[in-house]
């Protein structure tokens, strides 16, 4: 898969935010590479219940938010642990964005 443009990623993020009744973002937030809690995807979806972004999935606070994400992304929900956290796999576009961001692509989004 080619490196997605920020416009493509932002459209996907804003579609996700819309399903969760959140306002669209004008830009992707900046973040830190290799950080589950401070990567641009987590920051863009934090107010949607996403608490961290792993390599292939997001961890979500509520079952309702997890169900909406899973339905939109056509993926499954898994329990993260005995707590009230749920795991939803990333779609390929967001997985590739996360991987490429960690590799140094999108330098305009990398916090110093």
C-alpha positions in Angstrom: 0.0 0.0 0.0 1.3 3.5 -0.8 1.8 6.1 1.8 -1.7 7.7 2.3 -2.0 11.4 2.0 -2.9 13.4 5.1 -6.1 14.4 3.3 -7.1 10.7 2.9 -6.3 10.0 6.6 -8.2 13.2 7.7 -11.3 12.2 5.7 -11.3 8.8 7.3 -10.8 10.3 10.8 -13.6 12.7 10.2 -15.9 10.0 9.0 -15.1 8.1 12.2 -15.7 11.2 14.3 -19.0 11.9 12.6 -20.3 8.4 13.4 -19.4 9.1 17.0 -21.1 12.5 16.9 -17.9 14.6 17.2 -17.0 17.6 15.2 -14.7 17.3 12.2 -11.0 18.2 12.6 -9.4 20.8 10.3 -6.0 19.1 10.6 -4.4 16.0 12.0 -2.9 16.7 15.4 0.9 16.4 15.9 2.1 13.5 18.0 5.1 11.4 19.0 6.4 8.5 17.1 6.2 5.0 18.8 3.7 6.4 21.4 0.4 4.6 22.0 -1.0 7.5 24.0 0.4 10.5 22.0 0.3 9.4 18.4 -1.8 11.6 16.0 -4.5 8.8 15.6 -5.0 8.6 19.4 -5.1 12.4 19.7 -7.5 12.7 16.8 -9.9 10.2 18.4 -9.3 10.8 22.1 -12.7 12.5 22.6 -14.3 9.5 20.8 -13.3 7.2 23.6 -10.0 5.9 22.2 -7.4 5.6 25.0 -4.5 4.2 23.0 -3.4 3.1 19.6 -1.4 0.0 19.2 0.3 -1.3 16.0 -2.9 -2.8 14.6 -5.7 -1.7 16.9 -7.2 0.9 19.1 -8.2 0.5 22.7 -11.6 2.0 23.5 -13.2 3.0 26.8 -16.8 2.1 26.1 -18.5 -0.9 24.5 -20.9 1.5 22.6 -18.0 3.4 21.0 -16.2 0.2 20.3 -19.3 -1.2 18.5 -19.7 1.9 16.4 -16.0 1.8 15.4 -16.2 -1.9 14.6 -19.3 -1.4 12.5 -17.9 1.5 10.6 -14.5 -0.2 10.1 -16.0 -3.7 9.5 -13.9 -5.2 12.2 -14.4 -7.2 15.4 -14.3 -6.1 19.0 -12.2 -7.9 21.6 -12.0 -7.4 25.4 -8.6 -5.9 26.3 -8.6 -7.3 29.8 -11.0 -7.8 32.7 -11.6 -4.1 32.8 -14.0 -2.1 30.7 -11.6 -1.6 27.7 -12.3 -2.9 24.2 -10.0 -3.5 21.3 -11.0 -2.7 17.7 -8.6 -3.5 14.8 -7.5 -0.6 12.6 -8.6 -0.5 9.0 -5.7 -0.8 6.5 -5.5 3.0 5.7 -5.1 3.8 9.4 -2.8 0.9 10.1 -0.5 2.1 7.2 -0.7 5.7 8.5 0.4 4.6 12.0 3.2 2.4 10.6 4.4 5.1 8.2 4.2 7.9 10.9 6.3 5.8 13.2 8.8 5.3 10.4 9.2 9.0 10.0 6.8 9.8 7.2 4.6 12.9 7.8 7.4 15.0 9.4 5.0 17.9 9.8 3.1 15.8 12.4 6.1 14.7 14.5 6.5 16.6 17.7 10.1 17.6 18.5 
